[in-house]
């Protein structure tokens, strides 16, 4: 399973997520896809963010957009 830790997180980005060991123990596929979309959205790479969002159910995609548009 691909996770955010496969994408060279910066120190600032690392502070936004759980410790790697804890994260890898608790993350499931949908959470990983959500976090990947969030990571690339924060990096300004909208195309890659959308790639991961397309793999998620509509209700989770709606949660994503709520999160990023209503901080």
C-alpha positions as CSV (number, residue, x, y, z in Angstrom):
1,X,0.0,0.0,0.0
2,X,1.3,3.4,-1.0
3,X,1.4,6.0,1.8
4,X,2.5,9.6,2.4
5,X,5.9,8.2,3.7
6,X,6.7,7.1,0.1
7,X,6.9,10.7,-1.0
8,X,9.8,12.4,0.9
9,X,7.9,14.4,3.5
10,X,9.5,17.6,4.6
11,X,9.9,18.2,8.3
12,X,6.9,20.5,8.3
13,X,4.8,17.9,6.5
14,X,5.9,15.2,9.0
15,X,4.5,17.4,11.8
16,X,1.1,17.3,10.2
17,X,0.8,13.5,10.4
18,X,1.2,10.8,12.9
19,X,4.6,9.3,13.7
20,X,5.6,6.9,10.8
21,X,5.5,3.7,12.9
22,X,2.2,4.6,14.5
23,X,0.7,5.7,11.1
24,X,1.7,2.4,9.4
25,X,0.1,0.4,12.1
26,X,-3.3,2.1,12.0
27,X,-3.7,3.3,8.4
28,X,-6.1,1.5,6.0
29,X,-6.3,1.9,2.3
30,X,-8.9,4.7,2.3
31,X,-7.1,6.7,4.9
32,X,-3.9,6.4,3.0
33,X,-5.5,7.6,-0.2
34,X,-7.1,10.5,1.6
35,X,-3.8,11.5,3.2
36,X,-2.0,11.2,-0.2
37,X,-4.6,13.5,-1.8
38,X,-4.2,15.9,1.1
39,X,-0.4,15.9,0.9
40,X,-0.5,16.7,-2.8
41,X,-3.2,19.3,-2.4
42,X,-1.0,21.0,0.2
43,X,1.9,20.8,-2.1
44,X,-0.1,22.5,-4.8
45,X,-0.1,19.5,-7.1
46,X,-3.9,19.4,-7.8
47,X,-3.5,16.8,-10.6
48,X,-1.9,14.2,-8.3
49,X,-4.4,15.0,-5.5
50,X,-7.3,14.3,-7.9
51,X,-5.7,11.0,-8.9
52,X,-6.0,9.7,-5.4
53,X,-9.4,11.2,-4.8
54,X,-10.8,9.3,-7.8
55,X,-10.1,6.1,-5.9
56,X,-12.3,7.1,-3.0
57,X,-16.0,6.8,-2.4
58,X,-18.0,10.1,-3.0
59,X,-18.7,10.5,0.7
60,X,-15.0,10.6,1.6
61,X,-14.3,12.9,-1.3
62,X,-16.9,15.3,0.1
63,X,-15.2,15.1,3.5
64,X,-11.9,16.0,1.8
65,X,-13.3,19.0,0.1
66,X,-15.0,20.1,3.3
67,X,-11.7,19.9,5.1
68,X,-9.6,21.8,2.6
69,X,-12.2,24.5,1.8
70,X,-13.4,25.2,5.4
71,X,-10.3,25.2,7.7
